[in-house]
Amino acid sequence: METDCTRDDAPVNARAELAAMPAQRSPQTAQTARPAPLPAGTRLLHIGPHKTGTTSIQGALFGAKETMPAYGVEFPAASRHPMQAVLAACSRGGMIGDTTPTERHWQQFVEQVAAGGRKTSVISSEFFADAPDDATIERVVEQLGGARVHVLVTLRPLAKIMPSQWQQYVQNGLRMGYEEWLEHMLRKAPYEKPNPSFWRRHRHDRLVERWVRVVGADRVTVVVVDDRDREGLMRTFEALLGLPDKLLQPVPDTANRSLTLAETEMLRNLNKEFRGNGLPDELYSKLIRNGAVMHMKNACSPTSRDVKISTPGWAVEAAAGIGAEMAERITAMGVRVLGDPALLSAVPKPAASDGGEEPRMAPEVAAQALYGALAAVAEAGAGRPGARGVHQTSSRELVRVLGHRCLKRLRRH
């Protein structure tokens, strides 16, 4: 288990007063709308962390993969996100129930990057933020280009990251409720249970510091994402890569949407039953995460009636205080900062729906989740090369496959 929670052990309420303080800005903090491009031949390494716009930028970069070479920029990955390769490089296992990535995944990706030659290239994975130590970071940097590597870190306020990260952990098997989880992350030293990865990713000043130790402050850029400018991050990537304005465009990805509170609570209770009955992790991966949850997210979009995950006031204030502390330390490191560091300590206004409403799941959403699990069973049962995925198979055909399998089992008994 990681022991990477490097926060100070002072009580959270002792720093809450920092929330009202604007972050100090160093002379290198850049507020320009369009920064100068990085030198030609740079390998721009975007390390996340999680929940800072990584999926949207990866989708946009992959969508422009065939267009960017005309401007001297390569996206050296065969998919939107080279997750398996990066997990292997950072000595991390896969998601619960998934096959553990191997060194071969990483070496194949390194070869893809090297094939770009002297061109500028861009590499993006939030799992680089999980690198466990300086030696791992040194290896990653060296194998991806050494002195050509420029590290990009994207940041959002902790108060906005926390609910999204919690529901993501629930999608990977977490059984703890949101407020109890917040107590562990913010009030119970050493702040590493049940998810030691959280502070390794989201103690952002320590994250930036680890990479600065390896590549130097002059080769690190921090982008503070402003959620009010929905495409601002894409415009920043275009500028740094020397791409034309508006070349990068959003790519819809319903599979990446966050769960509503009702959906998350349904899954969390299912996780309790799953663990309580000792079912194998592989079954969870196939039927729950990649079956029920994936189909539900693809088939159902949240509405204004859905209750969102609401962070209690004490946790918002604590997160803002930590954000102010992190912003101050980052700007003092001498790295280039694009955007307003004060956003990291801003206290978001409560949403209009944050009134303690009881989360309720619509019957059709529950039906889609159940159908997704059944469809995953049918797909797994097909067991033949070239079998279509769940979302490529009609409901009628899936029902027929399931019925046929059930009859065969009954006859055997």
C-alpha positions in Angstrom: 0.0 0.0 0.0 1.2 3.5 -0.8 2.2 5.7 2.1 2.2 8.9 0.1 0.1 11.2 2.1 2.6 14.0 2.6 0.3 16.6 4.2 1.2 18.3 7.4 -0.6 16.9 10.5 -1.9 20.3 11.8 -5.6 20.3 12.4 -7.6 21.3 9.3 -9.5 24.1 11.0 -6.1 25.8 11.9 -5.7 26.5 8.2 -9.2 27.3 7.2 -8.4 31.0 7.6 -6.0 30.6 4.6 -9.1 30.2 2.4 -9.8 33.9 2.5 -6.2 34.8 1.6 -5.3 35.4 -2.1 -2.5 33.2 -3.3 0.8 35.1 -3.8 1.9 35.4 -7.3 5.5 35.1 -8.4 7.0 37.2 -11.2 6.8 34.1 -13.5 3.0 33.7 -13.1 1.6 34.2 -16.6 -1.9 35.6 -17.2 -1.7 36.0 -20.9 -4.5 34.4 -22.9 -2.1 32.7 -25.4 1.4 31.7 -24.1 4.3 31.4 -26.4 4.9 27.9 -28.0 7.4 25.6 -26.5 10.5 25.0 -28.6 10.1 22.7 -31.7 10.9 19.1 -30.8 9.6 19.3 -27.3 7.9 16.3 -25.8 5.0 17.8 -23.8 4.2 15.4 -20.9 0.8 16.1 -19.4 0.7 14.3 -16.0 -2.8 15.3 -14.9 -3.6 14.8 -12.1 -7.0 13.2 -12.1 -10.2 15.2 -12.4 -8.5 18.3 -13.9 -9.8 18.0 -17.5 -7.6 15.1 -18.6 -10.2 13.1 -20.4 -11.5 16.0 -22.4 -8.0 17.1 -23.5 -7.1 13.5 -24.4 -10.2 13.1 -26.4 -9.5 16.4 -28.3 -5.9 15.4 -29.0 -6.8 12.0 -30.2 -9.5 13.5 -32.4 -6.9 15.7 -34.0 -4.3 13.0 -34.3 -4.4 12.9 -38.1 -4.4 16.7 -38.4 -1.7 17.8 -36.1 1.3 16.3 -38.0 0.7 19.0 -40.7 1.8 21.5 -38.0 4.7 19.4 -36.8 3.0 17.8 -33.8 2.6 14.1 -33.1 0.2 12.3 -30.7 2.2 9.1 -30.3 -0.5 6.8 -28.9 -2.8 4.2 -30.6 -5.7 5.2 -28.3 -7.0 8.2 -26.5 -5.2 7.3 -23.3 -2.2 4.9 -23.0 -3.4 3.9 -19.5 -2.0 0.4 -19.5 1.5 1.6 -20.4 1.6 4.4 -17.8 0.2 2.1 -15.1 3.1 -0.3 -15.8 5.7 2.5 -15.8 4.4 3.7 -12.4 4.3 0.2 -10.9 0.6 0.4 -10.4 -2.0 -2.4 -10.9 -5.0 -2.0 -13.1 -8.5 -1.3 -12.0 -10.1 -3.8 -9.7 -10.5 -7.1 -11.5 -8.5 -6.0 -14.6 -5.4 -7.7 -15.9 -2.2 -6.2 -14.4 -0.3 -4.2 -17.0 3.2 -5.4 -17.9 6.6 -3.8 -18.7 5.9 -4.7 -22.3 3.0 -2.2 -22.4 5.3 0.5 -21.4 8.1 -0.4 -23.8 5.8 -0.5 -26.7 4.6 3.0 -25.9 8.2 4.2 -25.5 8.8 2.9 -29.0 5.8 4.7 -30.4 7.1 8.0 -28.8 10.6 7.4 -30.2 9.1 6.9 -33.7 8.1 10.6 -33.8 11.8 11.5 -34.2 12.6 15.2 -33.7 9.0 16.4 -34.1 7.1 18.0 -31.2 4.9 15.5 -29.5 2.3 15.5 -26.7 1.7 12.7 -24.2 -1.1 12.8 -21.7 -2.0 10.5 -18.8 -3.2 11.4 -15.3 -1.7 8.2 -14.0 1.8 9.8 -14.3 0.8 11.7 -11.1 0.8 8.3 -9.3 4.6 7.8 -9.9 5.7 6.5 -6.5 9.2 8.0 -6.2 11.9 10.2 -7.9 13.5 7.1 -9.5 10.3 6.3 -11.3 10.0 9.9 -12.5 13.6 9.9 -13.7 13.1 6.7 -15.7 9.9 8.0 -17.3 11.5 11.3 -18.3 14.7 9.7 -19.6 12.8 7.1 -21.7 10.4 9.7 -23.1 13.1 12.0 -24.3 15.2 13.3 -21.4 16.0 17.0 -21.9 13.3 17.3 -24.5 10.6 16.6 -21.9 8.5 19.5 -20.7 6.1 18.7 -17.9 2.5 20.1 -17.8 0.4 19.9 -14.7 -3.3 20.9 -14.8 -5.0 21.9 -11.5 -8.5 22.6 -10.2 -9.7 23.5 -6.7 -9.8 20.6 -4.3 -13.4 21.4 -3.4 -14.4 20.6 -7.0 -12.1 17.5 -7.2 -13.3 15.8 -4.1 -16.8 14.7 -5.0 -15.7 13.6 -8.5 -12.8 11.6 -7.1 -15.0 10.0 -4.4 -17.5 8.7 -7.0 -14.7 7.5 -9.1 -13.3 5.5 -6.2 -16.8 4.0 -5.7 -16.7 2.9 -9.4 -13.6 0.9 -8.4 -15.2 -0.8 -5.4 -15.1 1.8 -2.6 -17.9 1.1 0.0 -17.4 4.2 2.2 -20.0 7.1 2.2 -18.9 10.6 1.1 -18.9 12.3 4.4 -17.1 9.5 6.2 -14.6 9.5 3.3 -14.1 13.2 3.7 -13.5 12.7 7.5 -10.7 10.2 6.6 -9.1 12.4 4.0 -9.2 15.7 5.9 -9.4 14.9 9.6 -7.9 11.5 10.4 -4.1 11.5 10.2 -2.2 10.1 8.4 -5.0 10.8 5.8 -4.2 7.7 3.7 -7.2 5.4 4.3 -9.1 4.2 2.4 -7.4 5.7 -0.7 -3.7 6.4 -0.3 -3.6 7.6 -3.9 -5.7 10.7 -3.2 -3.1 12.9 -1.6 -0.3 11.5 -3.8 -2.3 12.9 -6.7 -4.0 15.9 -5.1 -1.5 17.4 -2.7 -0.6 19.5 -5.8 2.3 21.4 -4.4 4.1 18.1 -3.5 3.2 16.7 -6.9 4.8 19.7 -8.7 7.8 19.6 -6.4 8.5 15.9 -7.2 8.7 16.6 -10.9 10.6 19.8 -10.4 13.3 17.9 -8.6 13.8 15.8 -11.7 13.4 18.2 -14.6 13.9 21.6 -13.0 11.5 24.5 -12.6 12.2 25.9 -16.1 10.7 22.7 -17.6 7.5 22.6 -15.7 4.3 24.5 -16.6 1.3 24.6 -14.2 -2.1 25.4 -15.7 -4.9 26.5 -13.3 -8.1 25.4 -15.1 -10.9 28.0 -15.0 -14.2 26.1 -15.1 -15.9 29.2 -16.4 -14.0 28.9 -19.7 -15.0 25.5 -20.9 -12.5 25.3 -23.8 -9.7 27.3 -22.2 -7.6 24.3 -21.5 -7.7 23.3 -25.2 -6.7 26.8 -26.3 -3.7 26.6 -23.9 -2.6 23.2 -25.3 -2.9 24.7 -28.8 -0.7 27.6 -27.9 2.0 25.6 -26.2 2.1 23.2 -29.1 2.1 25.9 -31.8 -1.2 24.7 -33.2 -3.9 26.9 -34.9 -6.7 28.3 -32.7 -9.7 26.0 -32.5 -7.9 23.0 -33.9 -8.7 21.0 -30.8 -12.4 20.4 -30.3 -14.4 18.7 -27.6 -15.3 15.0 -28.2 -18.4 13.8 -26.4 -17.7 11.0 -24.0 -20.7 9.9 -22.0 -18.7 7.0 -20.6 -16.6 9.4 -18.6 -19.4 11.4 -17.0 -19.6 11.5 -13.2 -22.4 9.6 -11.5 -25.2 11.3 -9.7 -25.6 10.9 -6.0 -28.3 8.3 -6.4 -26.3 6.4 -9.0 -23.2 6.5 -6.7 -25.2 5.4 -3.6 -26.7 2.5 -5.6 -23.3 1.4 -6.7 -21.8 1.8 -3.2 -24.4 -0.4 -1.7 -23.9 -2.9 -4.4 -20.2 -2.8 -3.6 -21.0 -3.8 0.0 -23.1 -6.8 -1.1 -20.4 -7.8 -3.6 -17.6 -7.7 -1.0 -19.8 -9.2 1.7 -20.4 -12.3 -0.4 -16.8 -12.8 -1.4 -17.3 -12.6 -5.1 -14.2 -12.4 -7.3 -12.7 -9.1 -8.5 -12.8 -10.3 -12.2 -16.6 -10.6 -11.9 -16.8 -7.0 -10.6 -14.8 -5.7 -13.5 -16.8 -7.5 -16.1 -20.4 -7.2 -14.8 -20.4 -4.1 -12.6 -17.8 -1.5 -13.8 -17.7 -2.5 -17.5 -21.3 -3.8 -17.6 -23.9 -2.2 -15.3 -22.1 1.2 -14.7 -20.8 1.6 -18.3 -24.1 0.9 -19.9 -26.0 3.1 -17.4 -23.6 6.1 -18.1 -23.9 5.6 -21.9 -27.7 5.2 -21.9 -28.8 7.7 -19.3 -27.9 11.4 -19.0 -28.3 13.3 -15.7 -31.2 15.7 -15.5 -31.9 18.8 -13.5 -33.9 16.7 -11.1 -31.0 14.5 -10.2 -29.3 15.3 -6.8 -25.6 16.1 -7.2 -23.0 15.0 -4.7 -22.8 17.9 -2.2 -19.7 18.6 -0.1 -20.4 19.9 3.5 -19.3 23.4 4.4 -16.6 22.3 6.8 -14.9 20.2 4.1 -15.2 23.0 1.5 -13.5 25.5 3.8 -10.8 22.9 4.7 -10.2 22.2 1.0 -10.0 25.9 0.2 -7.4 26.4 3.0 -5.2 23.6 1.7 -5.7 25.1 -1.8 -4.3 28.4 -0.6 -1.3 26.8 1.0 -0.6 24.8 -2.2 -1.0 27.8 -4.5 1.5 29.7 -2.4 4.1 26.9 -2.5 3.7 26.3 -6.2 4.2 30.0 -7.2 7.3 30.1 -5.0 8.9 27.2 -6.9 9.7 29.3 -10.0 7.6 27.2 -12.4 5.6 28.9 -15.1 2.0 29.3 -13.9 -0.8 29.9 -16.5 -4.1 31.0 -15.1 -5.0 32.5 -11.7 -3.6 30.6 -8.7 -6.2 32.2 -6.4 -8.8 29.9 -8.0 -7.3 27.0 -6.1 -8.4 28.6 -2.8 -11.8 29.9 -4.0 -14.8 28.7 -2.1 -17.4 27.6 -4.6 -21.0 28.8 -4.1 -23.4 26.0 -3.1 -25.4 24.7 -6.0 -29.1 25.6 -6.1 -29.9 21.9 -5.5 -27.7 21.5 -2.4 -30.7 21.5 -0.1 -30.4 18.0 1.5 -32.8 16.4 -1.0 -33.1 12.6 -0.8 -31.4 11.0 -3.8 -33.8 9.0 -5.9 -33.0 6.8 -8.9 -35.4 6.8 -11.8 -36.7 3.3 -12.6 -35.4 3.6 -16.2 -31.9 4.3 -14.9 -32.0 1.2 -12.6 -33.3 -0.8 -15.5 -30.4 0.3 -17.7 -27.9 -0.7 -15.0 -29.4 -4.1 -14.6 -29.5 -4.6 -18.4 -25.9 -3.6 -18.6 -24.9 -6.4 -16.2 -27.1 -9.0 -18.1 -25.6 -7.8 -21.4 -22.1 -8.3 -20.0 -23.0 -11.9 -19.0 -24.3 -12.5 -22.5 -21.2 -11.1 -24.1 -18.9 -13.1 -21.9 -20.9 -16.2 -22.6 -20.5 -15.8 -26.3 -16.7 -16.5 -25.9 -15.9 -16.4 -29.5 -13.3 -14.4 -31.5 -14.6 -11.2 -33.0 -17.7 -11.2 -30.8 -19.4 -7.8 -30.7 -19.4 -5.6 -27.6 -22.4 -5.1 -25.4 -23.3 -1.7 -27.0 -23.1 -3.1 -30.5 -25.7 -5.9 -29.8 -29.4 -5.4 -30.0 -31.6 -6.0 -26.9 -33.5 -8.7 -28.7 -30.3 -10.6 -29.6 -29.0 -10.3 -26.1 -32.2 -11.7 -24.6 -32.1 -14.6 -27.1 -28.5 -15.4 -26.1 -29.3 -15.2 -22.4 -32.4 -17.4 -22.8 -30.4 -20.0 -24.8 -27.7 -20.2 -22.1 -30.2 -20.6 -19.3 -32.0 -23.4 -21.2 -28.7 -25.2 -21.7 -27.9 -25.0 -18.0 -31.4 -26.2 -17.0 -31.1 -29.2 -19.4 -27.7 -30.2 -17.8 -29.5 -30.4 -14.4 
